[in-house]
Amino acid sequence: MTTLKIRELKNKRSSLGHEATAIMQAAQDGNRAMTPDEETKFDALMDERDQVDRTIERMERLLEQDRQGIDDIPDDGRPGNRGGAEAARMDAWNAYLRDGRPGLTADHVRALNAGNDPEGGFLVAPEEFVNRLLANVDDQLPLRGLATVMRLTTAESLGVPTRDADLADATWTSEVGTGSQDDGLRFGKRELRPHPLAKRVKVSRTLLRRASMDPEQIVRERMAYRHATAQENAFMTGDGNQKPLGLFTVGNADLGGITTSRDRQVPTDGTRFVNDATNGYAADALIDAKYALKPQYHARARWLFHRLVLAEVRKIKDANDQYIWKAGLGDAPDTILEIPHVLSEFAPSTLADNDYIGMLGDFSFYWIVDALQFEIQRLVELYAEANQIGFIGRMESDAMPVLEEPFIRLQSNDTVA
């Protein structure tokens, strides 16, 4: 049934792509720009296609997990479908989420190893809960699917070797020669240290007691959403001080990250990209950005934009009055200069002078380190008047670009001002 649904969604995606392409082609054939109505319809079609893409990705991931037996826990998370010690831990965890410390029996306490928590404060979540929470966070953050993500279970930090200076080219020599000695290779080290990240969510007491899904699922989904938005914000613009170092944060020799040497200017008028001989060609600037990135990074490279900036990118034409945006057909993704894109709500969204407006990069060189320990505190009295229970969740994470070479950052240059 899942395979059939995926096939139907792919057919729908293909149909939406063909319809959007037809609108764009009609404008190109008429040697004109799209009309406002055509732009509105085109954007609506592409937004719907993006939603279908995300649904297909989620369903294919679940299908692959089923095939490999990676996750044998059903979506409803019912304890009856688990077994052994893990069942006991998750039953105890659900009892704590639903009823707090008074709901825990002696067996529950042993299962949760909660002996160090006599006042019913923080409890360390079972590993199964944490893994599914992190999986939910991954689903909500496209960057985490492209980045290199690691889990720390014992060490406090992860050292990242970085090449500060490289060797010169090898030299041609004789059969028995070894070439000249080169002492130019130098390595530095950046450290990724997971920092605490906390969020409070409120859940209806009635919902916890009466919902068909387990409290575990309710709390996990809300926690995942709130932790995901906080992380994505930091992944974009975090200053690296007790939080991740963001992609759009200017790096330096001490901080690491991406320095201004990787910035490229794109002509704008403060609100839109410009494309004329007087003020410059935005299309040319994006082409220059693509080829400023070494070809070994192109295969995994992605453009990164906010949706409002992407809407303007879709309207850019080259010097021959042709759109640089190409809608994908069938299973092919949409591309900008043959490179797919990803969207983030926390990427820069304005085109004012000197604003960062997007990025091109191989995001596998953005490293994310999570600490597996996740704690939840249950708040009963604070929201009693609203018939709600509060949950404070704490996890630890850190991230940063470990090499700046695989990234090109785009900056607005208001040529009209």
Salt bridges, closest charged atoms under 4 A:
GLU19 OE2 - LYS41 NZ 3.72
GLU38 OE1 - ARG32 NH1 2.88
GLU39 OE1 - LYS315 NZ 3.81
ASP43 OD1 - ARG314 NH1 3.48
GLU48 OE2 - LYS12 NZ 3.32
ASP53 OD1 - ARG13 NH1 2.59
ASP53 OD2 - ARG49 NH1 3.67
GLU60 OE2 - LYS10 NZ 3.12
GLU64 OE1 - ARG67 NH1 3.82
ASP71 OD2 - ARG132 NH1 2.92
ASP76 OD2 - ARG78 NE 2.21
GLU86 OE1 - ARG89 NH2 2.65
ASP99 OD1 - ARG209 NH1 3.30
ASP107 OD1 - ARG110 NH2 2.10
GLU128 OE2 - ARG82 NE 2.65
ASP138 OD1 - ARG144 NE 2.46
ASP138 OD2 - ARG151 NH2 3.65
ASP139 OD1 - ARG61 NH1 2.67
GLU156 OE1 - ARG193 NH1 3.50
ASP166 OD2 - ARG163 NE 3.64
GLU191 OE2 - ARG193 NH2 3.42
GLU216 OE1 - ARG82 NH2 2.84
GLU216 OE2 - ARG220 NH1 2.83
ASP239 OD1 - LYS243 NZ 3.38
ASP263 OD1 - ARG409 NE 2.81
GLU312 OE1 - ARG272 NH1 3.60
GLU312 OE2 - LYS315 NZ 3.74
ASP321 OD1 - LYS317 NZ 3.42
ASP331 OD1 - ARG13 NH2 2.64
ASP334 OD1 - ARG49 NH1 2.98
GLU338 OE1 - LYS290 NZ 2.85
GLU345 OE2 - ARG307 NE 2.58
ASP362 OD2 - ARG300 NE 3.42
ASP370 OD2 - ARG144 NH2 2.47
ASP370 OD2 - ARG151 NH1 2.55
ASP398 OD2 - HIS195 NE2 3.74
GLU405 OE2 - LYS294 NZ 2.98
